[in-house]
Amino acid sequence: MSRLTTLDMAFLLLENSSRQIHMTAYQMFKVPARQKNAWVNKVLKAFRSTEVAAPFNQKIKWLGKDVASWETVEPDLNYHVRHLAVPAPGSMQQFYDTVSFLNTPLLDRNLPLWDCYIIDGIEGNHVAIMVRVHHAMIDGGGALKLFRAAMSETASDKTIRPVWAPQKKKPRKKRARKSEPQLKQLLSTLGKVPTGIMDTGTEFAKMGAQSLKLRSAEASLPFGAPHTLFNNVAQSSARRYANCEIPLADIKAISKKTGTTVNDVVTTVIDDALHHYLKDHDAGIDQPLVSLMAMSLRTEDHGATGNQVSAELVPMGQPNATIGKRLEQVHESIARVKKKSARLPNTVRQFYSMLVFGSSAISDFASAFEKIPSANVLISNMVGPQEQLYLGGMPMVAFQGLPIVPPGGGLNVTFASFNKNICLAIGAAPEAVDDPYKLIHFIEHSFHKLQNATMKSRKSAPREARAKA
């Protein structure tokens, strides 16, 4: 058994009946009509007979109040893997209704915290595979790593492997033996004060100086964001989703021309669209929005399980900035935050993330903090494979996530690169965003505006937005 980390435990403790903390994503496959039944049966059989590896073979064992460990078990795959069909005629609207319904219940804490749905009957001979995994088990970067490992790169490879299958272990690199001087240096540091504690104290001192205006701001302070519609907390388990795809090549062209990053460009488009949405609802603000931005700490040395992620409060662009100026402001703000974070060891960054999440969640328990939020929107960015992928010889034609609504707020915008596109998804409480499709429309509009401002010519548009309103 392995003890849950503090961050893993936080994802369990933050969950309640109106706030699910499980991650959900679906893959869509195009299957010829004459092969569909056979292919679905093969997938179902493979998924229910494949050996289950960690973390999918672990369930929670409570050791005491707020203390738990992972216990290895043998999951019942007939329970965890289910096959269902969308009612005829199987329109995309019916598919989104189905996905929204399936994503609402909490995962059973007496079992491994995941399930999988093979969804048949979708128009155009499409089949979807939807997986829900609790955030206490794995983070988005790790999940993406497992999804990629389960896919094939050619249609000729008929392999069908689920994300919970054991991964091939890479040979470990031999560590060089430390020389005697290195050992002496290591021993001499054991009696010193842990540098992490010192770094944490330094960061708190900087935050205090920033609040007193004694030093320039490197990041937004907790409880420093303006209150907006997006901070309306979910009152039930109801959720609304919408998504669109933007050509990655177009975004890279903008980032190359402006000397920014793909993350800067997409974040700018989201920021601009959020201000348009607020104005459309007669709820505009006169100060920058603040994003709770997830940043991966995962490296090649980390496995796919567990959480290797930190979070930062990032002030975005001025409300009335032009789209070009907004990109400059967002780029500079993210660069400052990354520079600050780079100075800290990962343990300190995760501890700071706990404080940030705590400051965001406190309004759920103390109404006095509702009007002084720490952030307005959760934004996360993941890098996925940019080549065509297959499962059992069938091409994956779409990959989308259903973002988790964050504590202390009602809006999450997540984007990931997949097969030459940026797949952008919105997850929202209806109290915060009553029409996610309209927000997608504003995102498309802001992208065109930025494209025109930087490239001086209109290029390809995002594919038609798909929304569950």
N, C-alpha and C positions, 0 to 999 in steps of 0.2 A: 504494500500500500504506500502511496505517496500523499503527503499532506497538500491540501489546496493552498496556493499562494494567497497573499492578502488581496491581490487584484482579482484573482479567480473568485475568491469568496465574496468580494464586493459585488460582482455581477449576480450572484445568487441573492444576496441580501437586498439589493435594489429592486428585485423583481416582485411584483404583486399582480393581482387580478386585472388591473387596468394598465399594467406596463410589462409587456413581454420582453425578456432579454435573450431571446434566441435569434440567431442569424438564419435567414432564409434566402435561398437562391434557386432559380430554375434554369435548366438547359432545354432548349427546343431543338428537336431533330426533324429533318425532312425524310420521310420514309415512303417509298413507292407503295401504292395501294395493295398491289398483289403480294408484297412482302411484309406488310405491316403487322398482321396477326402473328406470323412466325417470329418476327424480330422482337415484338413485345414479349412473347412467351420466353424467348431466349434470354432477354434482359431480366425478366422476373425470376427465371430459374437460376441464372448466374448470381443475381443479387441476393437470393435466399440461400445460396449454397457456398458462397465465398467465405473463407476464414475472416474473422473480425479482429482487427488490430486496435491498439490504443490510439486515440482515447475512446473509441466507439465501443470498446468492451469494458468500460469502467462505469460504475455508478457511485453515487455519493453514499458515504458511511459517516453518519454524524457521531463525533466523539464527545460532544458537549455543546453547550450553547455557542453558536457562531464559530464552531471549530469542526472541521470535517476533513476527510481524506478520500482518495479514490480507491475503490475496491474493485478488483478484476473479477468479472463474471462472464458467463456465456450468454449473449443476448439471444432472445427468441426472434429470429429474422422473419418469421411469419407475421409477427406483430409489428416489427419496425419497418418492414417493407410492404407497401400496400399498392394495389392496382385498382384504379377507378376510371370512369369515363365521363366526359362532359356531356350533358344532355344534347340530343340533336336539336339544331343542326351543328352545334359545336362552334359557335362564333367566338371570336377573340373576347368579346364582351362577356360571354358565358364562362370562358376560361378564366378571366380576371375575377369574376364573381366566385368561382370555385377556389382559386388560389387564395383570395382574401378570406374566405370562410375557413379553409384549411389552416391558415396561418394564425388564426385568432386564439385557439386554446393554448394554455401553458403545457409544457412538456412534463410528463409524469416523473416526479423526483424519486420514485421507488424503482425506476429502471434507468438504464443508460439514457442520457439526455439528448436523444436524436430520433428522427424518423425520416422516412423517404416515401414519396408518392410517385408512381408511374401513372401519368395522366394521359389517357387515350381519347379518341373521338374528336380531336380538334380539327377544324376546317383546314383544307389544303393538305391532308395527309400528314399532319404534324403530330408528334408525340413529345410530351414534356416530362422531365424528371426533376422533381422538386425535393430539396433536402432542407430540413430544419436541424440546426445544431445549437446547443446552448453556448453562449459566449464564455461561460465558465470553463468550458472544455478546450476552446480554441479561439484564436482571433481571426480576423478577415484575411490577413496575409497567409497564415497557416492553412486556412481552408482553401484559399486559392491555389496554394501549392499542391494540395491533395487532389483538387479538381483537375489540375493540369496533368498530374501523374497518372490519373485514371483514363486519360484520353490518348488516342492514337493520332499520328500525323499523316497517315495515308488511308485511303478507302480500302486498300487491299488487306490491311490488318483488321481481322474480324474479332479481335480480342474484346471481351466485355468484362471490365473490371470496375467495381464500385469504389467510391472514395474511402470506404472503410477497409479495403484490402491492405494486407501488409506491404510496406514499401521496401524496395531493394536497398539494403544498407550499403552506403559508400565506404570503401576501405578507409580506415582512420590513418591519418598521417602520423608518422612516428615523431614524438617530441624529442628534441635534442636535449641531452643531459645538461643540467645546469653546471657551470664551472664553479669552483670553490669560491671565487670572489662574488659571483652572483648569489650563491647560497648565503654568504655572510651578509650581503646587502639585504636579502629577503628577511633573514632573521632579525636584522637590526630594525626593521620597520614594524615588527610584531607588537612592540610595546608602545607604539605611537597612537595618538587619537585617530580613529577611523576618518579617512579623508572625506567619505560620504557625508558624515555628520557635519564636518566643517563646511563642505560645499552647500549643504542644505541651509545652514545658518547664514552663510554668505548671501544666498539667494533671498532669504527672508529679509535680511538687512537691506538689500537692493530694492525689494518690493516696498519696504517701509519708506526708504528715501524717495522712491518714485511717487508714493502717495502724498508725501510732503512737498512735492515739486522740487526736490533737491537734486534730482538727476533725470535725464531724459528717459522716456518710456521705451523699453525693449519689447514689452508685450502688454496686453490688457490685464488689469488687476481683477481678482474676483469681486463680484458684486458691482462691476463698473460698466456693464452694458445697459443700453436703453431698454425700457420695457416696450415690447411690440406684440402684435397679434401672435407671432410665432412662439411667444412664451406662455401661451394659454395651455395649461397642463391637461392631459387626457383625463377625462372623467369616466371612461369606460374602455373596454378592450377594442372598440371599433377603430379601424385604421383605413386610410386612403392612400392609394399608390398611383404613381404615374412614372413613365420613363420615356426616353428617346435615345437615339444614337447619332453621334456627330462624327464625321470622318476624321480620323486621327491625323491624316496627312495635312488637312486644312489647319488644324490646331498647331501642328508642328511648324507649318509655314509662318504662322503668326508669331510663335515663340522665337523662331530663328530671326525673323525680321526685327523684332523688338528687343532681343537679348534677354528674354524671360524664359520661364519653364512652362511645360505643358500644364503643371499644377497651377501656376500663376494665371494662365489664360483661362482655364475652366473656372477657377475660383472667382475671377473677375466677372465672368459671364453670369455666374450664380449670384454674386453680390449685386450686380446691376439689375438682374431680374427680380430679386427680392425687394428692392426699392420700388420698382415699377408695380409690383403686386401690392405693396403697402399703400402707395398713392392711389391705386385703382380702388382700394377699399377705404379711401379717405382716412388713412391711418399713417401718413408719412411722418418721418422723424427728421430731426435736424442735427444728428450726429452719426458717426459711423456705426454700422452693425459689427458685432463681435462674433466670430466663429469659434466653436470648440473644435479644433482641428486635430484629428487623430494622426499620429506619426509613428510609423513602424520602426521598431528596434531590431527586427529580425534580420539575421545574417545567414550566410550559407552554413555556418556552424550550428545554427539552431535547427532542431527538428520542426515538424509541422504542428506539433501539439502545444497546448498551453498558450498563454498570452505574452507576446513580446511587443508591447505597444505602449506609447506614451501619448499624452494629450497636452495641447497648448492653447491658450486663449489668444487669438489673433485678431486685432482690430483691422477692419477692411477699409474700403474707400469712402470718401466723403459723399454725402447724399446727393449733391448736385454736380458731382464731377463729371466731365465728359468721359466717354468710354476709354479713350486713350490715356487720359490722366488717371482714371481709376486703375488701369492696368499697372501704371507706374507705382501708384500708392500701394496696391496689393503686393506687387513684387517686392518693394522695399520693406513692407511690414513682415512678410513671410521670411525674407532674408534675415531680418533682425532677430526674429524669434528662433530661427534655426541656428544662428550664430551663438545666441545665448545658450540654447540647449546643447550644442556641441561641446561646450566647456564642462558639462556635467557627466558623471558616470551614469550608466543606465539605471542603476538601483535608485539613484536620487531622482532621475527623471520620472520613474514609475511612482515614487513616493509623492512627488509633486503632482503627478496626474491624479492620484487618489484625492489630494486636497482640492484639485480643480473639479473633479467629478462630485466630490462632497459639497462644494460650494454651489454646484448646479442643482444637486438633488435636495438641498435643504429646504427649498421652497415647497417641496411636496409635503413636508412635515410641519413647517412653520410658516403660516400665512403672512407673517410680517416681512418675509423675504421675497414675496411674490413680485413686488414692484422694483426690486433691485437685483435683477438676474446677473449671472456671470457671463452668459453667452446667449445668443439669439438663435443659432442654428449649429447643428453638428455637421461637419463636412469631413469626409474621408475619401482618400484616393488610393487605389491599388493598381499595381502594374501586372497585367495578365499576358498570356501568349498572344502574339500578333500574327499567327498563322492559322490556316484552316485546320480544324480538329474534327475527329471522328470517334464514334463509339460503335463497335460492332459493325464497322463499314459504312455507317450512316453519318452524313455531315451534320455538325452542330450549326444551326442557322441563327441562334440567338442565345444570349446568356444575360440574365438580369437578376438583380437582387431586390429584396423587399426590406428596405432599411429599418433598423430598430429606432423607434421614437425615443429620444434621450430623456433622462430624468430632468425635471425642472423645466421642461419645454415640450414642444410638440412637433418639431421639424428636423428631419435628417435628410441630407442630400449626399449620396454616395456615387462615386464614379470609378470605373475601371476600364482599362484598355483591353479590348478583345477583337482579334481578327480584323485589324485595320479600322476599328471604330472605338470611340469612347462611349461606353454604355453608361448613361446617367440615369439614376433612379431616385425618386422622391418617396419617402415614407413620412406620413403625417397623421397627427390626431385631427379629427374633423373640427375640433375647437380651435385649432391653430391655422389650418389651411382647409377652407371649405371646398375649394376647387383646384386640385392638384394639376388638372389638365391646363387650366389658365396659367399656372406657374410655369409649366413646360412651354407654353406658348411664349411667355415672356423670355424664357431662357433661349429659345430659338431666335427670337427677335434681337436679343442682346448679342448673340453670337454673330448674326448677320451684320449688326451695327459695328462690332469690333473688327470683323473681317473687312468691311468697307473702309473703315477708318485707317486700317494698317496696310491692307493689300491694294487699296484703290480700285478694286474690281470685285464684283460679286462672284463667288464660286459656289460649289455644290452646297446644297442645304442639308440640314439634318434630316434623317429619314422621318417619315410620319410618326408623330408621337403616339404612344399607346398608353391609355390611362384607364385606371379603375376609379371612377368618380362615385 
